[in-house]
Amino acid sequence: MAVNVLSGLTHDYSVWRRYYAVQGVRMTPLRMTGSDMTIDFNDAADLWVECGCFQTPSALHGWLTGYLAAGARLTTDMWLQEAQDYLELEEAPNEKLAALLKDFYAGVLTGLAGEAMDFVLLLPADEDADIDEQVDCLAQWSKGFLDGFGASGRIQGMVPADVMEVLQDLDAFSQAQLDDPQDPQNEILYLELAEHARVAALTVFYAMNQQTDKSGKTLH
């Protein structure tokens, strides 16, 4: 993995890291958890294949994170339609996929807005994927975040400087790739990038949702 992706970060995350550390926030677990639900990457990926989705679970998770972090909210019907479009599905999500997508929405918003700040990225776990697949999913998550942020329609005029810096970092993450798949440092660098992306999402959410009810207009 190109080390310059880390060394070239434009945003100083140290203040946020210290703040989240005081709050007891976990470091980069690779499952998405909410107050009452857990989404496993493999389970989601299996359903994706079954339904013929053309984007990975990580990409859609990133899109939704970027959309909500920008301060926008969706009704159930709107979210299911957005997901159908992003996943390039020819038909509306079936009952099983729709239920999972609703869990996606609830879990992402809870993770971003909850006092526990237990938001995590939806990425494959170490035992389930090679490091190159993990890096690829992280890149897809980062691109998804940028796509969702742009699709939110909440960006008018100048974007706050700290948010712009974070978006620039995520743009770099979206291009991350391994230089040498056998490099023993790959896993460490991947975990650092994943943690930077996680904190970046929280940074954008808190910067862009100051005037919004953080609980948002949840699905009804």
C-alpha positions, -999 to +999 in steps of 0.1 A: +000+000+000+013+034-009+025+049+024+021+084+010-017+080+014-011+083+051+018+107+051-001+131+028-032+135+050-045+170+049-066+170+080-052+168+115-073+140+132-053+141+165-078+164+182-107+142+172-088+110+182-081+124+217-118+134+220-131+100+209-106+083+231-118+101+262-154+090+252-142+054+250-147+049+213-134+016+199-107+013+174-117-001+140-138-032+146-147-047+113-184-052+119-211-026+118-229-024+151-259-004+163-278-002+195-297-033+187-284-049+155-253-063+139-246-065+102-220-091+092-202-083+060-203-119+047-240-122+053-246-089+034-222-100+006-241-133+002-274-115-001-259-090-026-249-119-048-283-135-045-300-103-055-277-093-083-263-061-067-236-043-087-220-025-058-204-040-027-219-037+007-190-014+016-197+009-012-234+013-003-225+017+034-201+045+024-227+062+002-253+062+030-227+074+055-217+103+033-254+112+026-263+113+063-230+129+073-239+158+050-270+165+070-296+149+047-322+123+058-344+099+039-378+083+043-381+045+040-393+047+004-367+073-006-339+052+009-350+020-008-352+038-041-317+053-037-303+019-027-320+003-057-304+029-080-270+027-065-269-011-065-282-010-101-311-033-094-337-038-121-365-043-096-373-030-062-354-048-033-371-080-022-384-084+013-351-098+027-329-072+011-353-044+020-351-055+057-313-054+056-313-020+039-335-006+067-310-020+092-283-003+072-300+031+077-308+026+113-273+014+121-254+041+102-275+069+117-272+055+152-235+050+149-229+085+137-253+104+160-253+082+191-236+093+223-215+061+223-201+072+189-197+035+180-198+041+143-177+016+123-172+009+086-187-022+070-156-040+058-146-077+056-130-092+086-094-104+086-104-141+087-128-137+058-107-118+032-072-112+020-056-079+027-060-068-010-098-074-008-100-054+024-081-025+009-103-026-022-135-025+000-121+004+020-114+022-013-150+015-024-163+027+009-144+059+006-157+065-030-192+057-018-189+083+009-180+110-016-208+099-039-234+100-011-221+133+002-224+149-032-259+133-038-272+148-005-281+181-021-269+198+011-238+214-002-245+250-010-218+276-013-185+270+005-178+237+022-162+242+057-124+240+055-121+210+078-148+191+059-130+199+026-097+185+040-115+153+051-131+149+017-097+153+001-083+126+023-112+102+015-106+109-022-070+097-017-083+066+002-106+058-027-075+053-048-056+032-022-040+000-034-013-024-024+021-019-039+033-053-026+007-078-014+034-096+006+045-066+025+041-074+063+032-037+069+001-039+048-022-049+076-010-022+099-014+005+072-048-008+063-060-006+099-047+030+101-065+040+069-097+024+081-095+042+114-088+075+096-118+069+074-140+062+105-129+093+123-133+113+090-170+102+088-176+113+124-158+146+117-180+154+087-211+144+106-205+167+135-194+196+113-224+193+090-252+185+115-249+213+140-282+228+127-299+194+123-316+172+148-290+146+150-315+118+154-327+130+120-359+121+102-355+084+106-373+058+085-411+056+089 
